[in-house]
Structures are given as structure tokens and as C-alpha cells.
Amino acid sequence: MPSPPLRSTDDDMKNHRVLASRRAFIPPPATGADAPRSEAVAGGGIIRGSNSRLERYDDCPSWFKMQYLDKIPAPTVTPLVVGIEFHAFAETYVRHCIEAGVESDFDWGTAKALEFGRNLHEDEAEDAARIIGRFIRDYRVENPADHVGVELGAAFDRDWCEVPWDDRRKVYFRFRLDHVLWERTVGGDEMEGEDSGSRTLVIEDFKSDRVIERHQTVGSSKQLKRYALAAALMWPESIGPEIRVRLFYARFGARRQAVIPAAELPSIRDEIDARMAEIQAERKWEPKAGAHCAFCSYPTRCKLFGEIWGWGPLALGTRGDAEDAARQLMFIRGLEKSYTERLRAWAGANGDMDLGDGSHLGLVPINKVVLNESDKVVEVLKGLGVGEEGCRKALKSTQAGIEAALRTLGRGKAKDLLPEVLEKAGTKDTQIRFQRYKDPEAEAKAAAAAEGEAA
């Protein structure tokens, strides 16, 4: 079985190559009375789809409309910002390993990591550094020659023929895949010197989630099934009886895998068509509360926001009461994050805000020693005798990570050697935090007034 060519997104999108042979694996969509799509979709609607868009609509139709149709600008909440930064690094790192023909590159990865997270807030940058450090430590590009590429994409029209990525008139659905590779199968013909039948195409998606999908449910994931369909459409000549789709959870160094039979591909395509038809026919765009509210960028524009002021004391007498309260909690968390991002930006442009109780909310400079050069930290640690495995523990460039690295030298070493590492590898810096603080002048005036009253 020949390997699929290394796919260049820009070149292939401009090529406008129609994958005619895909029909050997996916029967043509039904037409006429049997068509699963509405006439609205088939007749020239403008809504374009992708896996993330379908997931957004399932979460909340109102959010979908504000983000993708109304295109209302909004700040990106912290979990999404961190995920975007991690994915950018993962793409860069895996591509480097493929091109260099190596399974991993600790030194190159730690040096390159310094270019990421610079524009994030302190807590976001620390979280991104933690995920990136774990990824460098745990991820291996096994058999680099078998890896097709990273960040590969393709766009398709309503007949599921490939079209240029940016053809807004024809694009119906887009796929973007984090990582595509061949995986060798044990006992294949390759052992006898032949390539055919010895490898399976694998789609891998990098995750920064804080929760790992259970083995029992990963096979039913719509996201993974859609990735399998994408592989079949993009490389139809290379698809066998099954496609493997894998999730790599960078926070935990854990993998989850699903095997999607090629026989399911027509139903997966029909499911996408049905969901797209539903979105095209949508007219109400009603908001829907749930855990996703904690990540929403538009809480103050949501109709459910007004219902907050009608919430009374929580009476958790029934399961329904508890579930209502849980949805309210997720909504409040989303509101808090959105307010924090917006007020932070406002304070940066207009100054701090008086809270009316002698305190302010704004941007506060904090003087501290920072460890923002991972290669310098590693150099100092190696000079103290810390091995490579111990140095991996310090990739986060935090005090806790350095202490963990120093503990590999023996008991009590962390306390004794930490000041030396901070002195040699750290730099004095002023960081800006968005927080509440007391106004010294107001406090002095209040103290003087209190003394005057006492006298």
C-alpha cells in the first residue's frame, strides 16, 4: 500500500483536486426524495461547517450564531487561549521531529518553548508552559519516516468533492487534522519485505483538556468519527477496512484510541449532513445552559443572563433543583471569566477602578524573580549534577519544578541549592497582575480621620 503524499495545505487547496476515487469507499450521497439534507442546504445556503462549529451548535445555538454568523468580537477565555498556544507548539515540535528524523528533541524543544506564551497573562503562561513541558517529556515521534504531517486540512462542497480552502462560494465543510501518520501492524507483509497491508493510517488529535475520555466511551465520539471520515476523503486510495483515530492528552501523557470501520463512513457523512441541515433551518437560536457556559465569550449578551437576578435561595430538594443549580453555577463561572478579561483590558486602556470601599481593581506591578529561560535553568541544574531525567522536571521553569529536579540529588538538596539556582538562572522582573488592592493614600486619610475622631 503506497504512503499518502506529504500533504501541503496551501498547495492542495490551490490545486482544487477532486477526489473521484473516494466513492470506492463512501457511496455517493442520496439524492431526490432520499436526500437527508434539506432543500435550504442543497439550494445555496451560506453556513459553512466544521467539527468545532457542529460542537458549538450542540452546546448552544445562540453562542454559535453570535460567534460564526454575527461574528461579534469577544475575548478568548483562558482554557481556549492555553489550548491554542499548546497546539501551536505541538505542531512546531512534531514537524521538527519529522523533518529531523528523530523521535524526540529535548534540547530543541525546551529552547523553542521560550517563544510560546510570551503574550499570555501570568497564570495562562504558566499553565501553557506546564503542558508544553509535559509534551516534550512524554511525546515520541516513533518511526519519523512514517509520519505524513501535522496541521493538514481540506475543504469540501455539498457533494463532498474537494474545493479550495478559501472558496467561500463553494465550501460546505472543512476538516483540519492535528497529526497524520502510518502505524506499522505486527505480523504484516512488511516482515517479508513487502509494504502492502502492513500499515494502517492513524489520525491523532492533541488535547490540552483537564479530563481524559474513558476507554469505554471514546469509540462513540462524534469528533473521532468525523476525523475518520476526513481521512477517507483526503486519502481515499489509502484507506483499508478500518481507520484508527487517537487522542493524546498532553497534561497526562495518556492516549485514547478508537477504531472506526470503513463501513460506518457513509452514516458518519449522513450525520454531518443532517446536523448541517438542522443548523441551516434554525431560526430561533435559543441559548442553552450547561457546563460550556464556563467558557462562553458572550455571557452578557445571552438572554439567560437576565434570569440571574431572579434566582432565589438554592433549595436542593430534588435532582431537578440540583441540576438547575449546577447549570447556574456554570453560567456564573462563565460570566466571571468574561468580566475579568474585559475589565482587565479596560483597566489597561483607561486606568484602575475605584470599588468604593477604599480599594481598587486594576493592574498592579509585582516585583519578583522569574525563570523564563528554560535552557538557562537546565544549564545551571546540569552544572550542579542534575541528570537529564531530573532536568525534565524543571521544564515548567517554576520554583516547584526546580525543587523537584534538585531533589533527585538527594534529601535536603532542594532547600540548600534553590537560592543558587534562582541567583544564576533567574532574572529580576516586574510582572503585571490584575487584582484588587488597597489605596495607600485612602488608607492614610482614613487612619488620620479615625485618630482625629478619637482625639
C-alpha positions, 0 to 999 in steps of 0.5 A: 500500500503506497504512503499518502503524499506529504500533504501541503495545505496551501498547495492542495487547496490551490490545486482544487483536486477532486477526489473521484476515487473516494466513492470506492469507499463512501457511496455517493450521497442520496439524492431526490426524495432520499436526500437527508439534507434539506432543500435550504442546504442543497439550494445555496445556503451560506453556513459553512461547517466544521467539527468545532462549529457542529460542537458549538451548535450542540452546546448552544445555538445562540453562542454559535450564531453570535460567534460564526454568523454575527461574528461579534468580537469577544475575548478568548477565555483562558482554557481556549487561549492555553489550548491554542498556544499548546497546539501551536507548539505541538505542531512546531515540535512534531514537524521538527521531529519529522523533518529531523528524523528523530523521535524526540528533541529535548534540547530543541524543544525546551529552547523553542518553548521560550517563544510560546506564551510570551503574550499570555497573562501570568497564570495562562503562561504558566499553565501553557508552559506546564503542558508544553513541558509535559509534551516534550517529556512524554511525546515520541515521534516513533518511526519519523519516516512514517509520519505524513504531517501535522496541521493538514486540512481540506475543504469540501462542497455539498457533494463532498468533492474537494474545493479550495480552502478559501472558496467561500462560494463553494465550501460546505465543510472543512476538516483540519487534522492535528497529526497524520501518520502510518502505524506499522501492524505486527505480523504484516507483509512488511516482515517479508519485505513487502509494504502492502497491508502492513500499515494502517493510517492513524489520525491523532488529535492533541488535547490540552483538556483537564479530563481524559475520555474513558476507554469505554466511551471514546469509540462513540465520539462524534469528533473521532468519527468525523476525523475518520471520515476526513481521512477517507476523503483526503486519502481515499486510495489509502484507506483499508477496512478500518481507520484508527483515530487517537487522542493524546492528552498532553497534561497526562501523557495518556492516549485514547484510541478508537477504531472506526470501520470503513463501513460506518463512513457513509452514516458518519457523512449522513450525520454531518449532513443532517446536523448541517441541515438542522443548523441551516433551518434554525431560526430561533437560536435559543441559548442553552445552559450547561457546563460550556457556559464556563467558557462562553465569550458572550455571557452578557449578551445571552438572554439567560443572563437576565434570569440571574437576578431572579434566582432565589435561595438554592433549595436542593430538594430534588435532582431537578433543583440540583441540576438547575443549580449546577447549570447556574453555577456554570453560567456564573463561572462563565460570566466571571471569566468574561468580566475579568478579561474585559475589565482587565483590558479596560483597566489597561486602556483607561486606568484602575477602578475605584470599588468604593470601599477604599480599594481598587481593581486594576493592574498592579506591578509585582516585583519578583524573580522569574525563570523564563529561560528554560535552557538557562535553568537546565544549564545551571541544574546540569552544572550542579549534577542534575541528570537529564531525567531530573532536568525534565522536571524543571521544564515548567521553569517554576520554583516547584519544578526546580525543587523537584529536579534538585531533589533527585540529588538527594534529601535536603538538596532542594532547600540548600541549592534553590537560592543558587539556582534562582541567583544564576538562572533567574532574572529580576522582573516586574510582572503585571497582575490584575487584582484588587488592592488597597489605596495607600493614600485612602488608607492614610486619610482614613487612619488620620480621620479615625485618630482625629475622631478619637482625639 
